[in-house]
C-alpha cells in the first residue's frame, strides 16, 4: 500500500495523517491481507477516489461504507462498479433517482469516473475488503483515516455539497459546517430503505442548484 501513488493535492493535505502510528499499522495490515487473501479493490485502486478527484477540484462528497466484496465489482469509488459489471441494487437505485430527478437516460455502465472527473469525491469509509466478507476490514484504521479526510475537507474548503445517504454517512460528516456548505441527507439507497425517502430526494438537481448559486459549474450526472 505504501507504494500506491496519491494525487499531489491530497498528498499535501493528508501528509501528517500518513505519518501517524495508526496509519503505519493500517498499512501493515492491508499489505498482509493482499498477500494472504483475495482483497478488493485491486491494490492500485485503493486510493482511486483521491486520484480521480483532486482536492482543488472538489465540489461534491458522497460517502459509502466499504467496497463491494464480490469479484469484479469494486473499483475504488464508492457505489461505482467496473465497466460491464451488472449494477448492484444500491447503484441501480442511485441511477434511477438520477434519471427521475434530472431526466438523464440510464447509463450503459455503472462506472462513475465521469462524476469523479467533474469534482465528485466518492469516498468509502473503509477502503478495502476481503472477498465475500463484508466489513472484514472495518476497525483496522481506515475509519480514522477517512474521518481525517472529511475533517480536512471541512477545514480547508467551503461551498461543498455533501450527499449523505443513511445514518452512517450522516455521522461521518458531523464535523461539516452547514452554514458554509450544502448538506443533503436522505435514507440509504439500498433496497431496504430506498423507498423510505431516497427516491424523490432530488439530491442531484438540488446539488446543481447550489453549485450554480455559488458560481460553480453544475455536475453532468
N, C-alpha and C positions, 0 to 999 in steps of 0.2 A: 504493500500500500504506500510505503514511503516514496516509491518511485512514480506514483501517479502524479502527473502534472496538473496543477491547479491554476486556473486563469489568473493573470497577474493582479488584477484589481482586487480579487478575493484573497489572493496570497497576502497582499499588503494589509487588508482589513483583519485577517484571521491569523496573522503571523504569531501573535502572542499565544493564541489557543494551541497552535501546533507544538509549542514548546512545553506545555503543561504535562505533569506526570500522568494524568489520566489518559491523555492522548497517546503517549508512548505505550501505555498498557493496551489501549484500544488497538493500536497499530499491530502490536504483537499478537493479540487475539485474532484479528482479522487475517493476518498473514498465515497463522497456523490453520485457521478454518479453510482458507483457499487451498492449502497444501493437503489437507486430510479429508475434505468433504467437497461435494458439489455445492457451490455457493453462487447466488445471483445478486446483482447483475454481473456480467463479465468484469474482471478486475479493472480493466481500463476504463470502465464506465461508472465506477463508484462515485466520482465527483463530476459526472457529466452535467448535472443540474447547474453547477457553477460554471463549467467550461462553456456551456451553451448560452449562458445569460450573464455577461459581465456585470459587475456591481454598478458600474457607471451608466448602464443602460436599463437598470431595473425599474419597472413600473408596477408590476403585479406580483404578489406572492400567493401561491397555492400550497397548502401543507397537507401531506399524506402521512401514513403511519410507517409501513415498511414495504420493501419491494414485493412484487408478485413472486411467488415461490415455485411456480411451475416452469418447465423448460421452455425457453424461447420467448418468455414474456417480458421480464424486467429489462429496462434499457437505461436506467439511471435517472429518469424523470418520473416523478410520482404520477400515477394513473396512466401513463403512456405505455404503449407496447411496441415491439419491433414490427416493421412492415410485414404484412402477410399473416400476422397473428390475429385470430378471432378476438373481438372486443370482449374483455371481461365485463361482468354485469355493471360494476360501478362506472366504468368508462362508457359503456353503452348509454347509461342514464345521463352522464355528463354531456355527451354529444347530442342526445335527444333534446336536452334542455337548451343547448346552443342553437339547435335548429328551430325549436319552438320560440325561443327568445329573439333571435336575430334574423331568422329566415334563411340562414345559410344551409346549403344542402348537407346531408350526411356525408362525411368524408370517406374516401376509399380505404384509408389507413388510420390506425389508431396511434401512429407515431406523432407526438406533439412537438416535435422540433420547431415547427412553424410558429408555435406560440413562444417558445424559448427565445427564438431569434428576434422576436419583437419586444422582448423585455419581461417575459413571464418566468419567474423562478418557481420551478415545480419541485419542491423540497420534501422528501420523506424525512420523518423524524429519526428513523433508523435507516442507514444507507445500504445495509447488506442483509442477506437472509440465507439460511441453509435450505437446500432444495426440499420442497414438500413439508417444511417445518415453519409455519407462520410464526412470526415474533421470536424466532430462535436466537436472534442476535440482539434482542432487547435487553437492557440492563447491563450492557458492557461498555457504555461510554458514549455511544452515538447520540443519545438524547441530550447529554450535557453539551456535546459539540453543536448540535443543531439548535439548542436553546441559545447558545452563544451567537450563532448566526443570526437568529431573529433579533436578539438584543442589539447586535452591531448594526443591523439594518435600521432598527428603531432609533438608534442614537445618531446615525450618520445621514439618514435620508428622511425626507417628509414627502407628502403628496404621493404616497404609495397606496395602491389598492391591495387590501388583504382579503382574500376569498377563503373563508374559514367554514368548512363543512364538517359538522359534528363536534361534540364536546371536546374531543381530544385536540383538534386543531385550534379550537377557541381558547383552550387553556394555554396552548403553546404560545399564543400571541398576546397573552395578558399584559405584556410589557409595552405594547404599542400604544402610543398616544392618539386617541380617537379624534382629538381636536386638530391634529396635524396630518392626518391620513384618512383614508376611506376604509372602514371595516365593514365587510359584508358577511353576515352569518346565516347559516341555514343548516338543516339536518344533513347528515352524510348521504351521498348519492347511492349507497348500497341498496339492493332490493328491499332490505329490511326497513329502511327509513325514508327512501326517496319520495314516497307518496305522503309523507308527513310534513312536507314543506320544501323539499329540494326542488321538485317540479313546480315551476311557476315562480321561483325566487328571482328570476330575471337578473342574476348577478352579472351576466356577460354584457348586457346592454347598460346596466347601471354602472359597471366599471368604466365603460367607454364614455358615458355621460360625465363622470367625474374627471377622467383624463382630459377630455376636451375642455371642460370648465377650468382646469388648471393649466391649460396651454400645452398639453401633451398630445402626441399622436394616439388615436384610438387603436386598439388591437383588432386585427382581422381574425376573428375567431373561426 
